[in-house]
Amino acid sequence: PVVLATWKHTFQGGCASQSALLAESRVVQESLRIPGTDLNLVYHSSRVNGYLSTIELQLTPDKIPQALRLVHLKIAIEGILFEKTFEADPTIMFTYAWNRRNIYRQKVFGLATAMVHVGYQYTGCAATVWDVQTVQLAGHDMAISEIGGWNLDIHHRYNFHEGILQKGDGTNVYLKQKSKVMLTTMGDGQQRPLHCPYCNGVARDQRLLAPVALASAPDGSVYVGDFNLVRRIKTDGSVQTVVELSESSVAYKYHLAVGPIDGKLYFSDPEKHQILRAISLDQIPDPRNNLEIVVGTGVKCLPGDRSACGDGRLARDARLSYPKGLAISSAAEIFVSDGTNIRYVDASGVIHTLIGDHYHKSHWKPLPCSGSIPLQKVALRWPTQLSISPIDNSLHILDDHMVLKLTQDRRLRVIAGRPSHCSSVITGTPEEVPNAETGEALASQVFLETPQSIAFGPNGDLYIAESDSQTVNRVRVVTANDNKIRRFAGADLKCSCMDVQCECYSPDLLAINAKLSTVSAITVTPDGRLHVCDQENLRIRTVVSPLPDQNPTNGEYEIVSPLSTEIYLFNRHGQHVSTRSVMTGHTVYTFSYNVNTLNGKLSSVTDSAGNKLYILRDYSNQVKSIENSQGGKCRLQMSRLGMLSTFTTPDNFVTKLTYYGNTDALLATRTDSWTRSVAYQYDQYGRLVRAVLPDGDIIEMQYKLNTDGARVAIDRNGKELMKLAIVGQEVSSVSTTGDEDQPLVLTKIAAKDSKFTIKSADTSVTEIESQVSPVISDMWPKMAETWPLPTRMRVIANDEISTRLEWKHYVRRSAGSKGQSTDTKRIQTVGRKLKVNGDPVLAVEYDRDAQQELLLDQTMKPIVTVSYDPVGRPLRWTS
């Protein structure tokens, strides 16, 4: 099935001063300028009740098997279960609409995860074959300015629970979805002693000896197999030794697993041929005697002696060959990779062999390049790691550089990696080969390089650690909704970590650029954080979303916006308190509320010059007028449902607004004093389908889902105007004037990591790259890494002609006191230098102390000097 969730409204605030039709998401944007100010009231149809979050599904392809009888659909979200059954037909399309409320009819804010189950029932097959995917849907936005459903474009709200910055201009910035950073949770690069009675305490202050295994618990704890100690890192940042093993009998490589329901810790000992379980995890009287036997007598299961291995008997009486990776299911089943076999212990304690036969292997047969294979025909080579998907509870096996999935019909299918005898991509010319670094390639179409460990995230994403201990030390992720693979953490090195001169460690920074050395294990905690065992660097690293920290003194949050070079300050309720300039440090806007509580309403806005804008409300908190310091007054009238219906400027220019429905609040018409009118029509999900413009032109939008993504067709007066193709973060548009002699204009826009690319029909390419701002990284290093500034642009006309423009940002620091380090000195000058094809053209500098801005030529000689007053207003220009 093809499953596509509602378009996230990330790029909707580019031009808040104008009304617009946002074609990608079929959203209406309306704007009203407030006279005497630079501020605008902005309306977005995506932020009202009538705009439903949808899941678009294509359940069957154009051609279906004759044996297919029924298609079953189940969708679970926020406690709500939706079920529907379809008769088998080609191209079954269905749209599920969610009203953004939970099962208790309470509003859901932020993002919600929907579980989509699609089942196919065939003639002659007793079981229904299910496919399970997860998608994220947008819930309600938090109230911002609350001016009759409209917002001030410079007024924002921070949903600190979900890490979402909701801007008044319509933009939603999902901070959790931005690039991740890698932090050190435990270890400092130095080895601890073998016997370590003082190894409990704060994890950041503790050292490691030889970390080889990781496992996560339901409560968020992380267990670290550190040679002879199994240590528990708790959610409060402390570490405790749970088990102490005899150093004389510790296996070189052992594995850990935690029960997802009871939280019990399991330990595989390949040298003793046993699986053990920790007796206690909290009050531990003696870590050296804190293990009990769960599986195995300690006698090795020999190949060819199947009857002695114990299948069908109690697990404690069975024999194991060489136990490695473990996985515990929600039904308390224990799966273990035992030599070349996969075995499991059921809930009643009886052991069985799932894959393999315990016989000598005369030859080994590789897996096919495509499709699946029955378990009875499978011969695994040397399975090392196991993991269970939280989506459909299917077992996944790491074997022979591949990740294999055990399906419901007891077959094995390759999920990631390729058999060594197969090509890396099934079809396609070299130019069409997808890029596995950026998430364009299917995981089953690329080779894995020395995979060491696998782990699932709570949303079903599969993480794969690859490490050859030399140049490849990284983690890649296979996304659950499209099975595409991309780099998640760890940078490839140009030298080998076996060389002592090679630098294989980097401090905390962007995860994708972090240097690792020998990734031996990974695990993911229920909060979605990936933990990496950086063995040779003697550290446990954690990949996190760098959300702003709350000020412990006043409970406030600071969020920096590099593109607008502004700093937003929010109070403990997430309400916008002030906006400051990054460059000057001056306050640009200050916001006041009628009460200092979560229910406080915006009452005034003050700019840097002291000019005030008053938002006056009645007893029911409905806005009646907006007044400025010069006496200008805009009168507002609200409908009985609290939506802005009339906006009258001081010179009596009137704009009237009407809306659909009782509570939908979808804008129907806008009419002004010049009798200019715009009318909008929506479908049952709140998506714009038709707009009648003031000149009588009719704009119509049609939406279609196919296997490649979404398509939006825009017509003007019945003639095709533009087509948009939306695939992930890539948007392609084909536009025409409708004239047969007019050639099509093709534009392809893609945003990946720190690069933005526009490809045109004339083969020209425009690339815009981003880099970390030195000003922002000085104060907010984590935020700067995840939210870089556009600094370089390259326009490629053809193979021979290209133009490169680059803004190089720099800072100069104050002299400081004697002996003070450079990094701690205050930034005095902020500048940027423009280069064209490598040659300097001009530069702009701002001196914070002198409050002067300088325009300099290519030789850095001043051309123009602008002086400002303390609030940022220009006083004089000097040339």
Secondary structure, DSSP 8 states (H G I E B T S, - for coil): -EEEE-----S--TTTTS-EEETTTTEEEEEEE-TTSS-EEEEEGGGSTTS-EEEEEE-S-SS--TTEEEEEEEEEETTEEEEEEEE--SS-EEEEEE-SB-TTS-B-BSEEEEEEEEEEEETT-SS-EEEEEEEEEE-B----S-BTTBEETT-EEEETTTTEEEETTS-EEEGGGS--EEEEEE--SSB--SS-TT--EEGGG--BS-EEEEEE-TTS-EEEEETTEEEEE-TTSEEEEEEE--TTS--SS-EEEE-TTT--EEEEETTTTEEEEES-SSS-S-GGG-EEEEE--SSB--TT-GGGG-TTSBGGG--BS-EEEEEE-TT--EEEEETTEEEEE-TTSBEEEEE--SS--S------SSSEEEGGG---S---EEEE-TTT--EEEEETTEEEEE-TTSEEEEEES--TTS-SSSS--GGG---TTEEEEEGGGS--SSEEEEEE-TTS-EEEEEE-SSS-EEEEEE-TTT-EEEEEE----SS-TTSTTS-----SEEGGG---S-EEEEEE-TTS-EEEEETTTTEEEEEE-------TTT--EEEEETTTTEEEEE-TTSBEEEEEETTT--EEEEEEESSSSTT--EEEEEETTS-EEEEEE-TTS-EEEEEETTS-EEEEEE-TTS-EEEEE-TT--EEEEEEETTTT-EEEEEEETT--EEEEEE-TTS-EEEEE-TTS-EEEEEEEEETTEEEEEEEETTEEEEEEEEETTEEEEEE--S-TTS--EEEEEEEETTEEEEEETTS-EEEEEEE--HHHHHH-HHHHHHS-EEEEEEEE-SSS-EEEEEEEEEEEE---STT--GGGS-EEEEEEEEEETTEEEEEEEEETTTTEEEEE-TTS-EEEEEEE-TTS-EEEEE-
